[in-house]
Amino acid sequence: MLSFTIKTQNLLFKNAITVETVSIFSKIEQAFYSTGIINNVSEHARQELYKNSKIEKYCFGSFVFRCREESKSLFWILKGTVHLCMKKKTGSMISITAASSGSFLLPADVVIQKPYLMDSFCVSDVLVLRIDSAVVRSLLINESKFSLDFFQKISSQSRENTRLLGRSSSQTAAQRFASYVIRQINLQHRRDLIILPYSKALIAAELRIKPESLSRIISELRKTMINVKGSTIIIHDYQGLINFSRKEIPNWDEE
């Protein structure tokens, strides 16, 4: 399990709680289709999900939920990145893993009706689909096709997380950063440039790289594969990044 301490966000952990709610029905329908869990459910079940869900925007530095809160909602990330964190005995927060768009946040806690095991801290502005847990659990019992699609989805997510952790442990620091850039290319659906979702210091922490080492890695990759302007990374050699990271991350055509 990867873990890293966020030392730059202590003030935000205490104070950032701003939440903006967006309630547009058509967007909720579109958001649900992105999850892949309603393709085979009945129309009645689909309408129940729509009625008991909403789209919310969480600002950078806020929490989607806190550790030990009752798991009343299932969250699907539509946009942005969330760190799942635990509090150390010293009181500081340690990030265990990160979740980005196309992921559920702690779905197992919702299924077994237990409090959330971790805090969910937004390291960028985040857009989520919030689904009422009671409706999800009811459909898992009463809609077999929904159950199959749901468990296939979270199993696939768990498998992907395990794959990423295993790959990362066998890569050099430079290869981990190259893999990170490729992953962002896939998430942002463009190969010419990407926008870093949060600060380089947090990215370095996520990749288990010292900030000064990350700066040296970026300087080295600038010579052939990328250019960096603030939070924007311009991609000069996409295939070169694939090769450099040992082709561990598939490109779009292979997915």
C-alpha positions as CSV (number, residue, x, y, z in Angstrom):
1,M,0.0,0.0,0.0
2,L,1.4,3.4,-0.9
3,S,1.3,6.0,1.7
4,F,2.6,9.6,1.9
5,T,2.1,12.5,4.3
6,I,0.7,15.7,3.1
7,K,2.6,18.4,5.0
8,T,1.3,21.4,3.0
9,Q,-2.4,21.1,3.6
10,N,-2.8,21.3,7.4
11,L,-4.7,24.6,7.4
12,L,-7.0,23.4,4.6
13,F,-7.8,20.2,6.5
14,K,-9.1,22.2,9.3
15,N,-11.0,25.0,7.5
16,A,-12.1,24.1,4.0
17,I,-15.7,22.9,4.0
18,T,-17.3,24.8,1.1
19,V,-19.8,22.7,-1.0
20,E,-21.7,23.9,-4.0
21,T,-24.7,21.8,-5.1
22,V,-25.8,21.5,-8.7
23,S,-29.2,20.1,-9.3
24,I,-29.9,19.7,-13.1
25,F,-31.8,16.5,-13.8
26,S,-30.4,16.0,-17.3
27,K,-26.9,16.2,-16.0
28,I,-27.7,13.6,-13.4
29,E,-28.9,11.2,-16.1
30,Q,-25.7,11.8,-18.1
31,A,-23.6,11.3,-15.0
32,F,-25.2,7.9,-14.2
33,Y,-24.5,6.6,-17.7
34,S,-20.8,7.4,-17.1
35,T,-20.8,5.0,-14.2
36,G,-21.8,2.0,-16.2
37,I,-24.1,0.6,-13.5
38,I,-27.5,1.4,-15.0
39,N,-27.3,0.0,-18.5
40,N,-29.4,-3.1,-17.6
41,V,-31.7,-1.9,-14.8
42,S,-35.4,-1.5,-15.1
43,E,-36.9,2.0,-15.9
44,H,-38.4,2.1,-12.4
45,A,-35.0,1.5,-10.8
46,R,-33.4,4.1,-13.0
47,Q,-35.9,6.7,-12.0
48,E,-35.4,5.9,-8.3
49,L,-31.7,6.5,-8.7
50,Y,-32.3,9.8,-10.5
51,K,-34.7,11.0,-7.8
52,N,-32.3,10.1,-5.0
53,S,-29.1,11.5,-6.4
54,K,-27.5,14.9,-7.0
55,I,-24.4,16.4,-8.5
56,E,-22.2,18.3,-6.1
57,K,-19.1,20.5,-6.5
58,Y,-16.5,20.4,-3.7
59,C,-13.8,23.1,-3.7
60,F,-10.1,22.4,-3.4
61,G,-9.2,21.8,0.2
62,S,-12.7,20.5,1.3
63,F,-13.8,17.0,2.4
64,V,-16.4,14.9,0.5
65,F,-16.9,12.9,3.7
66,R,-15.0,12.4,7.0
67,C,-13.7,9.2,8.6
68,R,-16.3,7.5,10.9
69,E,-19.2,9.4,9.3
70,E,-22.2,7.2,8.5
71,S,-22.0,6.0,4.9
72,K,-25.3,7.6,3.8
73,S,-24.1,8.2,0.2
74,L,-22.2,6.5,-2.5
75,F,-19.9,9.0,-4.4
76,W,-18.8,8.7,-8.0
77,I,-16.1,11.1,-9.1
78,L,-17.1,13.0,-12.3
79,K,-14.1,15.3,-12.3
80,G,-11.1,16.0,-10.2
81,T,-9.0,14.1,-7.7
82,V,-9.6,13.0,-4.1
83,H,-7.1,11.7,-1.6
84,L,-8.3,9.1,0.8
85,C,-6.5,9.9,4.1
86,M,-6.2,8.7,7.7
87,K,-5.1,10.6,10.8
88,K,-1.8,9.6,12.4
89,K,-1.3,9.5,16.2
90,T,0.5,12.9,15.9
91,G,-2.6,14.4,14.4
92,S,-1.3,15.0,10.9
93,M,-3.0,13.5,7.9
94,I,-1.5,10.7,5.8
95,S,-2.8,10.0,2.3
96,I,-3.2,6.3,1.6
97,T,-4.3,6.4,-2.0
98,A,-5.8,8.8,-4.6
99,A,-9.0,8.5,-6.6
100,S,-9.8,10.4,-9.8
101,S,-12.7,10.8,-12.3
102,G,-14.3,7.5,-13.1
103,S,-14.0,6.0,-9.6
104,F,-16.3,5.3,-6.7
105,L,-15.2,6.4,-3.2
106,L,-15.1,3.6,-0.7
107,P,-18.0,1.6,-2.2
108,A,-17.4,-1.4,0.1
109,D,-18.3,0.8,3.2
110,V,-21.6,1.7,1.5
111,V,-22.4,-2.0,0.6
112,I,-21.8,-3.3,4.1
113,Q,-23.4,-0.3,5.8
114,K,-20.4,0.7,7.8
115,P,-18.9,4.1,8.6
116,Y,-16.4,5.5,6.1
117,L,-12.9,4.2,7.0
118,M,-11.1,7.2,5.8
119,D,-11.3,11.0,5.2
120,S,-11.8,12.1,1.5
121,F,-9.8,15.2,0.9
122,C,-10.1,17.2,-2.4
123,V,-6.7,18.0,-3.8
124,S,-8.5,19.8,-6.7
125,D,-12.0,21.2,-7.4
126,V,-14.1,18.0,-7.6
127,L,-17.4,17.2,-9.2
128,V,-19.2,14.2,-7.8
129,L,-22.4,12.2,-8.3
130,R,-23.9,11.6,-4.8
131,I,-26.2,8.6,-4.7
132,D,-28.4,7.7,-1.7
133,S,-26.9,4.6,-0.1
134,A,-30.3,3.1,0.9
135,V,-31.4,3.1,-2.7
136,V,-28.2,1.4,-3.8
137,R,-28.6,-1.3,-1.2
138,S,-32.2,-1.8,-2.1
139,L,-31.4,-2.3,-5.8
140,L,-28.5,-4.7,-4.9
141,I,-31.1,-6.9,-3.2
142,N,-34.0,-6.5,-5.7
143,E,-32.3,-5.9,-9.1
144,S,-30.0,-8.8,-10.1
145,K,-28.7,-7.0,-13.2
146,F,-27.9,-3.9,-11.2
147,S,-26.0,-6.1,-8.7
148,L,-24.0,-7.7,-11.4
149,D,-23.0,-4.5,-13.1
150,F,-22.3,-2.8,-9.8
151,F,-20.0,-5.5,-8.5
152,Q,-18.3,-5.9,-11.8
153,K,-17.6,-2.1,-11.7
154,I,-16.1,-2.0,-8.2
155,S,-14.2,-5.2,-8.8
156,S,-12.6,-3.7,-11.9
157,Q,-11.8,-0.6,-10.0
158,S,-10.2,-2.6,-7.2
159,R,-8.2,-4.7,-9.7
160,E,-7.0,-1.5,-11.4
161,N,-5.9,0.0,-8.1
162,T,-3.9,-3.1,-7.3
163,R,-2.3,-3.1,-10.8
164,L,-1.2,0.5,-10.4
165,L,0.3,-0.2,-7.0
166,G,2.1,-3.2,-8.2
167,R,3.5,-1.5,-11.3
168,S,4.6,1.5,-9.3
169,S,6.7,-0.6,-6.9
170,S,8.8,-1.9,-9.8
171,Q,9.4,1.5,-11.5
172,T,12.1,4.1,-11.0
173,A,11.0,7.6,-9.9
174,A,11.3,9.0,-13.4
175,Q,9.2,6.1,-14.8
176,R,6.5,6.7,-12.1
177,F,6.2,10.3,-13.2
178,A,6.0,9.3,-16.9
179,S,3.3,6.8,-16.0
180,Y,1.4,9.5,-14.1
181,V,1.5,11.8,-17.1
182,I,0.2,9.1,-19.4
183,R,-2.6,8.3,-16.9
184,Q,-3.6,12.0,-16.9
185,I,-3.5,12.0,-20.7
186,N,-6.1,9.1,-20.7
187,L,-8.2,10.8,-18.0
188,Q,-8.2,14.2,-19.8
189,H,-8.7,12.6,-23.3
190,R,-6.1,14.6,-25.2
191,R,-2.5,13.9,-26.2
192,D,-1.2,17.4,-26.9
193,L,-1.3,18.7,-23.4
194,I,-2.6,18.0,-19.9
195,I,-3.4,20.2,-16.9
196,L,-1.9,19.0,-13.6
197,P,-4.8,18.4,-11.2
198,Y,-2.9,19.7,-8.2
199,S,0.4,21.0,-7.1
200,K,3.7,19.4,-8.0
201,A,4.4,19.0,-4.3
202,L,1.3,16.8,-3.9
203,I,2.1,14.9,-7.1
204,A,5.6,14.2,-5.8
205,A,4.1,12.9,-2.5
206,E,1.7,10.7,-4.4
207,L,4.5,9.2,-6.5
208,R,6.8,8.9,-3.4
209,I,9.4,11.3,-4.9
210,K,11.1,14.2,-3.2
211,P,10.0,17.5,-4.7
212,E,13.5,18.4,-5.7
213,S,13.9,15.0,-7.4
214,L,10.6,15.6,-9.3
215,S,12.0,18.9,-10.5
216,R,15.1,17.2,-11.8
217,I,13.0,14.5,-13.6
218,I,10.9,17.2,-15.3
219,S,14.0,19.0,-16.4
220,E,15.4,15.7,-17.9
221,L,12.1,14.9,-19.7
222,R,11.9,18.4,-21.0
223,K,14.8,17.7,-23.3
224,T,12.9,15.2,-25.4
225,M,9.3,14.4,-24.4
226,I,7.5,17.2,-22.6
227,N,7.5,21.0,-21.9
228,V,6.1,22.5,-18.7
229,K,4.4,25.9,-18.4
230,G,3.1,26.4,-14.9
231,S,0.4,23.6,-14.3
232,T,0.3,22.7,-18.0
233,I,2.4,19.9,-19.5
234,I,2.8,20.0,-23.3
235,I,3.3,16.6,-24.8
236,H,6.0,16.4,-27.5
237,D,6.5,12.6,-27.6
238,Y,3.6,10.5,-26.4
239,Q,5.0,7.2,-27.6
240,G,8.3,8.1,-26.1
241,L,6.6,8.4,-22.7
242,I,5.0,5.0,-23.2
243,N,8.4,3.5,-24.0
244,F,10.1,5.2,-21.2
245,S,7.6,3.9,-18.6
246,R,8.2,0.4,-20.0
247,K,4.8,0.4,-21.8
248,E,3.1,-0.5,-18.5
249,I,0.2,1.8,-19.2
250,P,-1.9,1.0,-22.3
251,N,-2.7,3.7,-24.8
252,W,-6.2,4.5,-25.9
253,D,-6.2,2.0,-28.8
254,E,-5.3,-0.8,-26.4
255,E,-8.0,-0.1,-23.8
